[in-house]
Amino acid sequence: MRVNATRSSGILLKPDDDFSPTDLKTEPQTAPQADQLGYQLGDRLGYRLGYHLGDHQTNHDGGGQLPGQGEHHDNREHRLDRRPRSASRAHIDVVLVEPQKAENIGAAARAIANTGLGRLVVVRPRSINYELMEAMATAHAIDVLSSMTVASDIRSALSPYRLVVGTTARPGSRRGPVLTPRQIAPSLLTGEPPSWVALVFGPERMGLSTEDLRYCHKIVRIPTARRENSSLNLAQAVLIMGYELLIAAGGEPPAPSKVTPADQMAENRMYDELEKVLTGIGFLPADNPGHWLMNIKKIFNRSLLTKGECDLLMGVCRQIRWAVKNLNSLP
């Protein structure tokens, strides 16, 4: 097996059409074991693996030391390979810890693209099926999948980040203060330039463990209507966090432009036409049409008609009057 050390902090996977994701280990690993697992994944998948080891790059071709052998894994410096970014939330990456389904990885990638977040980092996934991930990500999030990094353990995955935010549905007394996505979102967007941030999500079944949460500076819980229904789909959770960050960054669509209500002259002309046509067809009594017309005016007053809308309604009224006089000419 050949390893090209060209990427950072984990494993960069490239698709292999012959791969069938079966029998991948998911039990907790020590750091050296986790790196061995990373190489095992790459060997089984037929993918190219990339490790960035500090400031130097090495090639491994069937011999020498694997990461975790010789120099201890924890002492190795990890850096994420970064490209220039301009989006206001692109410094915020999503880290999925031991996701169980490839479909959820793809759906999470789509949520990242929808809300303008940074990169996707996956820690020890149970399965990597690029076709399933791509189907859920759709064409709009292929770039997110193509730059996805697969890390062999949570410690190395999180080592480049200045701020780590963990998500949980199970707040406990020892898990520290728990914030909502809306409460924490503004603080993740500050700084010039902003610090690299990791949003960490746990496995679908159990979420982040207490041990995983010890790597996190902040804890977030997404509110739900009832505590017993607090579990969310993995991609849903990513989307909610991304949405709150989008809104906090000023990504909310602009409010509709203010309309200029019609002046009294335009309104009165329209109401005169309306009174004529409604009286002519017998809807309003001829002896006191203005009194009954007030109820109709209340409906229009709630929406503050513009001059253009008054002109439109005048045209409708005139057409109705013409049609009443020329019934035999109608198609």
Secondary structure as GFF3:
##gff-version 3
##sequence-region A 1 331
A	DSSP	beta_strand	2	4	.	.	.	ID=ss1
A	DSSP	beta_strand	11	12	.	.	.	ID=ss2
A	DSSP	alpha_helix	31	45	.	.	.	ID=ss3
A	DSSP	beta_strand	59	61	.	.	.	ID=ss4
A	DSSP	three_ten_helix	73	75	.	.	.	ID=ss5
A	DSSP	beta_strand	92	97	.	.	.	ID=ss6
A	DSSP	alpha_helix	102	115	.	.	.	ID=ss7
A	DSSP	beta_strand	120	123	.	.	.	ID=ss8
A	DSSP	alpha_helix	130	137	.	.	.	ID=ss9
A	DSSP	three_ten_helix	139	141	.	.	.	ID=ss10
A	DSSP	alpha_helix	142	146	.	.	.	ID=ss11
A	DSSP	beta_strand	149	151	.	.	.	ID=ss12
A	DSSP	alpha_helix	154	158	.	.	.	ID=ss13
A	DSSP	beta_strand	163	167	.	.	.	ID=ss14
A	DSSP	beta_strand	178	179	.	.	.	ID=ss15
A	DSSP	alpha_helix	181	184	.	.	.	ID=ss16
A	DSSP	three_ten_helix	185	189	.	.	.	ID=ss17
A	DSSP	beta_strand	197	201	.	.	.	ID=ss18
A	DSSP	alpha_helix	210	213	.	.	.	ID=ss19
A	DSSP	beta_strand	218	220	.	.	.	ID=ss20
A	DSSP	three_ten_helix	227	229	.	.	.	ID=ss21
A	DSSP	alpha_helix	234	248	.	.	.	ID=ss22
A	DSSP	alpha_helix	264	280	.	.	.	ID=ss23
A	DSSP	alpha_helix	289	301	.	.	.	ID=ss24
A	DSSP	alpha_helix	307	325	.	.	.	ID=ss25
A	DSSP	three_ten_helix	327	329	.	.	.	ID=ss26
###
